């Protein structure tokens, strides 16, 4: 049996959009695979103007190990392929997942280089070992740099997970803000084995804090799902049963909304709003809240600040509240307490008393 792995790049641009020059991304993938140390182990196949039929026929013909889709997604509705008679053919998420299930004995990795494709990636990961999607919109330059880093690393002999990290870093090295937009989803475990697996959902609108939390937790072997988007966090919590904890940034003392729609949205989607959305449908998730609001934001009233924190503790599933300033002052100690707390998930947690982050 041949040891050469086929990379199938499938390009669909039914709207003939000029926003992303997809051909540049395809060319850079080819360069990366052709210059790597183990380039003889890979061959590249490309198909353009992809419709459902041409995609199915290409996979049946080439038996690819990796399918890389370049195109567009419509968030929860699916991905856009090309209609055989022209125009957009929308493939919904469930149909796409069942499609890749048929090739689960062939395909090892799927890359969805399309904006807002994380939901599709999550669904496909029911059947495929590694699936990469995007949790937000992504610029052409960032998508291309991710592909360059990913395939440069893959053709040098890296694993899919390591190649994913190289892709993220390639975005970062080019001073682009989208390092956390690509996300990798691994094949879900069976129901029996998944009972012993848990992951943490991290939500923070500050990319630096999001990356800091993720880096610290991953360093001790805790699987993370990170997002800056409230709606994305709620969606992940609803569809991913491995999420057992959520580490959520909270905005305290949001001013009265009145008729200001921006303030209404801020109040709705601040950390407590996310918790209220998730808790009824996922009562098994436990929440840890981070607050960055110092006492002076409550006009110097420590009593008011305590009251606000007590409100957070009273939310369903909240097991602890701590402060960014504590992390800034003593990160090693605070993150150790956090990881110790997360690892207690296998044991019943009694009461709502905080183990750390106490208000002095």
C-alpha positions as CSV (number, residue, x, y, z in Angstrom):
1,X,0.0,0.0,0.0
2,X,1.3,3.5,-0.9
3,X,2.4,5.7,1.9
4,X,1.8,8.9,-0.1
5,X,-1.0,11.0,1.4
6,X,-3.3,13.0,-0.9
7,X,-4.3,16.5,0.0
8,X,-7.5,17.5,-1.8
9,X,-8.0,21.2,-2.1
10,X,-11.6,22.0,-3.0
11,X,-12.4,25.6,-4.0
12,X,-15.9,27.1,-4.2
13,X,-16.7,30.7,-5.0
14,X,-20.3,30.8,-6.2
15,X,-20.8,34.5,-5.6
16,X,-17.6,35.3,-7.6
17,X,-16.5,37.4,-4.6
18,X,-13.3,39.5,-4.8
19,X,-12.9,39.7,-1.0
20,X,-10.7,36.7,-0.8
21,X,-8.3,35.7,-3.6
22,X,-8.7,32.0,-3.1
23,X,-6.3,31.1,-5.8
24,X,-3.5,32.6,-3.7
25,X,-4.2,30.4,-0.8
26,X,-4.2,27.3,-3.1
27,X,-0.9,28.3,-4.6
28,X,0.7,28.8,-1.2
29,X,-0.5,25.3,-0.1
30,X,1.2,23.8,-3.2
31,X,4.4,25.7,-2.4
32,X,4.4,24.4,1.2
33,X,3.8,20.8,0.2
34,X,6.4,20.9,-2.5
35,X,9.3,22.3,-0.4
36,X,8.9,20.3,2.8
37,X,11.5,17.8,4.0
38,X,9.0,15.0,3.5
39,X,7.4,16.3,0.4
40,X,7.6,12.9,-1.3
41,X,5.0,11.7,1.2
42,X,2.3,14.1,-0.1
43,X,0.5,14.8,-3.4
44,X,-1.8,17.7,-4.1
45,X,-5.1,17.5,-6.0
46,X,-7.1,20.6,-6.8
47,X,-10.8,21.0,-7.8
48,X,-12.4,24.3,-8.7
49,X,-16.0,25.5,-8.8
50,X,-16.9,22.7,-6.4
51,X,-20.5,21.3,-6.3
52,X,-21.7,18.5,-4.2
53,X,-21.3,16.0,-7.0
54,X,-17.8,17.1,-8.0
55,X,-16.7,17.0,-4.3
56,X,-18.1,13.4,-3.9
57,X,-16.5,12.2,-7.1
58,X,-13.1,13.7,-6.3
59,X,-13.0,12.0,-2.9
60,X,-14.1,8.7,-4.4
61,X,-11.4,9.0,-7.0
62,X,-8.4,10.3,-5.0
63,X,-9.0,8.9,-1.5
64,X,-7.5,12.0,0.2
65,X,-6.2,12.0,3.7
66,X,-6.9,15.7,4.0
67,X,-9.7,17.7,2.5
68,X,-9.1,21.5,2.5
69,X,-12.1,23.6,1.6
70,X,-11.5,27.1,0.4
71,X,-14.7,29.1,0.3
72,X,-17.5,30.6,2.3
73,X,-19.7,29.6,5.2
74,X,-23.0,31.1,6.4
75,X,-22.4,30.4,10.1
76,X,-25.1,27.9,11.5
77,X,-26.7,27.4,8.0
78,X,-23.8,25.6,6.3
79,X,-21.2,26.1,3.6
80,X,-21.6,27.5,0.1
81,X,-20.9,25.2,-2.8
82,X,-21.6,25.9,-6.5
83,X,-24.9,24.8,-8.1
84,X,-24.5,22.7,-11.3
85,X,-26.4,25.4,-13.2
86,X,-24.7,28.3,-11.6
87,X,-25.2,30.3,-8.4
88,X,-25.0,29.3,-4.7
89,X,-25.8,25.8,-3.5
90,X,-26.1,25.8,0.3
91,X,-25.1,22.6,2.1
92,X,-26.5,22.5,5.6
93,X,-24.4,21.4,8.6
94,X,-26.1,18.1,9.2
95,X,-25.9,17.0,5.6
96,X,-22.2,18.0,5.5
97,X,-21.5,15.9,8.6
98,X,-23.3,12.9,7.2
99,X,-21.4,13.3,4.0
100,X,-18.0,13.1,5.7
101,X,-19.2,10.2,7.8
102,X,-19.3,8.2,4.6
103,X,-15.6,8.8,4.2
104,X,-14.5,8.4,7.8
105,X,-12.3,5.4,6.8
106,X,-10.4,7.5,4.3
107,X,-10.1,11.1,5.5
108,X,-8.0,12.0,8.5
109,X,-8.3,15.7,8.6
110,X,-10.7,18.4,7.2
111,X,-9.8,22.0,7.0
112,X,-12.7,24.5,6.5
113,X,-11.0,27.7,5.4
114,X,-14.2,29.7,5.5
115,X,-15.5,32.4,7.9
116,X,-17.7,31.2,10.7
117,X,-17.2,27.5,10.0
118,X,-16.7,26.3,13.6
119,X,-20.2,24.8,13.9
120,X,-19.6,22.7,10.7
121,X,-16.2,21.7,12.0
122,X,-17.7,20.6,15.3
123,X,-20.4,18.5,13.5
124,X,-17.9,16.9,11.2
125,X,-15.6,16.0,14.1
126,X,-18.2,13.4,15.1
127,X,-16.7,11.3,12.3
128,X,-13.3,12.7,11.3
129,X,-10.2,12.6,13.6
130,X,-9.2,16.3,13.1
131,X,-11.3,19.1,11.8
132,X,-10.3,22.8,11.6
133,X,-12.8,25.6,11.3
134,X,-13.0,29.4,11.9
135,X,-14.9,30.8,14.9
136,X,-15.2,34.3,13.4
137,X,-14.7,36.0,10.1
138,X,-11.1,35.8,8.8
139,X,-9.3,38.0,6.3
140,X,-7.7,36.5,3.2
141,X,-4.2,37.3,4.5
142,X,-4.8,35.5,7.8
143,X,-6.4,32.5,6.1
144,X,-3.5,32.3,3.7
145,X,-0.9,32.6,6.4
146,X,-2.6,29.9,8.4
147,X,-2.5,27.6,5.4
148,X,1.2,28.3,4.8
149,X,2.1,27.5,8.4
150,X,-0.1,24.4,8.5
151,X,1.2,22.8,5.3
152,X,4.8,23.9,5.8
153,X,4.7,22.0,9.1
154,X,2.7,19.1,7.8
155,X,5.2,18.5,4.9
156,X,8.1,18.6,7.4
157,X,6.6,15.6,9.2
158,X,4.5,17.3,12.0
159,X,1.2,15.9,13.3
160,X,-2.0,17.6,12.5
161,X,-2.2,19.2,15.9
162,X,1.3,20.5,15.7
163,X,0.7,21.8,12.2
164,X,-2.3,23.6,13.5
165,X,-0.2,25.4,16.1
166,X,2.3,26.4,13.3
167,X,-0.7,27.8,11.4
168,X,-1.8,29.9,14.3
169,X,1.7,31.1,14.9
170,X,2.1,32.1,11.2
171,X,-0.9,34.4,11.6
172,X,0.7,35.9,14.7
173,X,4.2,36.4,13.2
174,X,2.6,38.5,10.5
175,X,1.1,40.8,13.1
176,X,-2.5,39.8,12.2
177,X,-5.1,39.9,15.0
178,X,-6.7,36.6,14.1
179,X,-4.5,34.0,15.7
180,X,-7.4,32.6,17.7
181,X,-9.9,32.5,14.8
182,X,-8.8,29.0,13.6
183,X,-9.9,26.3,16.0
184,X,-9.3,22.6,15.9
185,X,-11.8,20.0,16.8
186,X,-10.9,16.4,17.5
187,X,-13.1,13.4,16.9
188,X,-15.5,13.0,19.8
189,X,-15.1,10.0,22.0
190,X,-17.8,7.4,22.5
191,X,-20.4,8.2,25.1
192,X,-18.8,5.7,27.5
193,X,-15.3,7.2,27.2
194,X,-16.5,10.8,27.0
195,X,-17.7,10.5,30.6
196,X,-14.1,10.7,31.7
197,X,-13.2,13.6,29.4
198,X,-13.9,17.3,30.1
199,X,-12.9,20.6,28.5
200,X,-13.1,24.2,29.5
201,X,-14.9,26.9,27.5
202,X,-13.0,30.3,27.8
203,X,-14.9,33.5,27.0
204,X,-13.2,36.9,27.1
205,X,-13.5,39.8,24.7
206,X,-9.9,40.7,25.3
207,X,-7.7,38.6,23.0
208,X,-4.6,38.9,25.3
209,X,-6.5,37.6,28.3
210,X,-8.1,34.9,26.2
211,X,-4.7,33.7,25.0
212,X,-3.2,33.9,28.5
213,X,-5.9,31.7,30.0
214,X,-5.7,29.2,27.1
215,X,-1.9,29.0,27.3
216,X,-1.9,28.4,31.0
217,X,-4.6,25.7,31.0
218,X,-3.3,23.9,27.9
219,X,0.2,23.8,29.5
220,X,-1.2,21.5,32.2
221,X,-3.1,19.3,29.8
222,X,-6.6,20.8,30.0
223,X,-8.4,21.0,26.7
224,X,-9.9,24.4,25.9
225,X,-12.4,26.0,23.6
226,X,-11.7,29.8,23.3
227,X,-13.9,32.5,21.9
228,X,-14.4,36.2,22.1
229,X,-18.0,36.0,20.9
230,X,-20.9,35.4,23.3
231,X,-23.1,33.8,20.8
232,X,-20.3,31.5,19.7
233,X,-19.7,30.5,23.4
234,X,-23.4,29.6,23.8
235,X,-23.4,27.6,20.6
236,X,-20.3,25.6,21.7
237,X,-21.8,24.9,25.1
238,X,-25.0,23.6,23.5
239,X,-23.4,21.2,21.0
240,X,-20.2,20.0,22.8
241,X,-20.9,17.7,25.6
242,X,-17.2,17.6,26.7
243,X,-17.5,21.1,28.0
244,X,-17.9,20.8,31.8
245,X,-16.5,24.2,32.8
246,X,-16.7,27.7,31.5
247,X,-14.2,30.4,32.4
248,X,-16.1,33.7,31.7
249,X,-15.1,37.3,31.8
250,X,-17.7,39.5,33.5
251,X,-18.4,43.2,33.0
252,X,-19.6,44.7,36.3
253,X,-21.6,47.9,36.7
254,X,-22.9,48.2,33.2
255,X,-24.9,51.5,33.1
256,X,-28.7,51.4,32.7
257,X,-29.5,50.6,29.1
258,X,-32.5,52.9,28.5
259,X,-33.1,53.1,24.8
260,X,-29.5,52.6,23.8
261,X,-29.4,49.4,21.8
262,X,-25.6,49.1,22.3
263,X,-26.0,49.1,26.1
264,X,-28.9,46.6,25.8
265,X,-26.7,44.2,23.9
266,X,-23.8,44.8,26.4
267,X,-26.1,44.0,29.3
268,X,-27.5,41.0,27.5
269,X,-24.2,39.5,26.5
270,X,-22.0,40.3,29.5
271,X,-20.8,37.2,31.4
272,X,-23.9,36.8,33.5
273,X,-26.0,36.9,30.4
274,X,-24.0,34.1,28.8
275,X,-24.4,32.1,32.0
276,X,-28.1,32.6,32.0
277,X,-28.4,31.4,28.4
278,X,-26.2,28.3,29.0
279,X,-27.3,27.1,32.4
280,X,-30.9,26.0,31.6
281,X,-29.8,23.8,28.7
282,X,-26.5,22.6,30.2
283,X,-27.0,22.3,34.0
284,X,-23.9,20.1,34.2
285,X,-21.6,23.0,33.3
286,X,-19.9,24.8,36.2
287,X,-18.9,28.4,35.8
288,X,-15.9,30.4,37.0
289,X,-16.2,34.1,36.6
290,X,-13.4,36.6,36.1
291,X,-14.0,40.2,36.9
292,X,-11.8,43.1,35.9
293,X,-13.8,45.8,37.7
294,X,-11.7,47.4,40.5
295,X,-13.5,48.9,43.5
296,X,-13.2,52.5,42.2
297,X,-15.6,51.6,39.4
298,X,-18.3,51.4,42.1
299,X,-17.4,54.9,43.2
300,X,-15.1,53.6,45.9
301,X,-17.8,51.6,47.6
302,X,-16.4,48.3,48.6
303,X,-19.8,47.3,49.9
304,X,-21.4,47.8,46.5
305,X,-18.6,45.8,44.9
306,X,-19.1,42.9,47.4
307,X,-22.8,43.0,46.6
308,X,-22.1,42.7,42.8
309,X,-19.8,39.8,43.4
310,X,-22.4,38.1,45.6
311,X,-24.8,38.4,42.7
312,X,-22.4,36.6,40.4
313,X,-22.0,33.8,43.0
314,X,-25.8,33.4,43.1
315,X,-26.0,32.7,39.4
316,X,-26.8,29.0,38.5
317,X,-23.7,26.9,38.3
318,X,-21.2,29.6,39.4
319,X,-18.6,28.0,41.7
320,X,-16.1,30.8,42.0
321,X,-15.3,34.4,41.2
322,X,-11.8,35.9,41.0
323,X,-10.2,39.1,39.8
324,X,-7.8,40.0,37.0
325,X,-5.7,42.0,39.3
326,X,-5.1,38.9,41.4
327,X,-3.8,37.2,38.3
328,X,-1.6,40.1,37.4
329,X,-0.1,40.2,40.9
330,X,0.4,36.5,41.5
331,X,-0.2,34.5,38.3
332,X,1.6,31.3,39.3
333,X,-0.5,30.9,42.5
334,X,-3.8,31.9,41.0
335,X,-3.5,29.6,37.9
336,X,-2.4,26.7,40.1
337,X,-5.6,27.2,42.2
338,X,-7.6,27.4,39.0
339,X,-6.2,24.2,37.6
340,X,-6.6,22.4,40.9
341,X,-10.3,23.5,41.0
342,X,-10.9,22.3,37.4
343,X,-9.4,18.9,38.1
344,X,-11.9,18.4,41.0
345,X,-14.6,17.9,38.3
346,X,-14.3,14.1,38.8
347,X,-15.4,14.6,42.4
348,X,-18.6,16.2,43.6
349,X,-18.3,19.9,44.5
350,X,-20.4,20.8,47.5
351,X,-21.7,24.2,48.3
352,X,-20.8,27.5,46.6
353,X,-18.1,28.6,48.9
354,X,-15.1,30.0,47.0
355,X,-11.8,28.2,47.4
356,X,-9.8,31.3,46.4
357,X,-10.2,34.8,45.1
358,X,-11.7,35.9,48.4
359,X,-12.6,39.5,48.9
360,X,-10.5,41.1,51.6
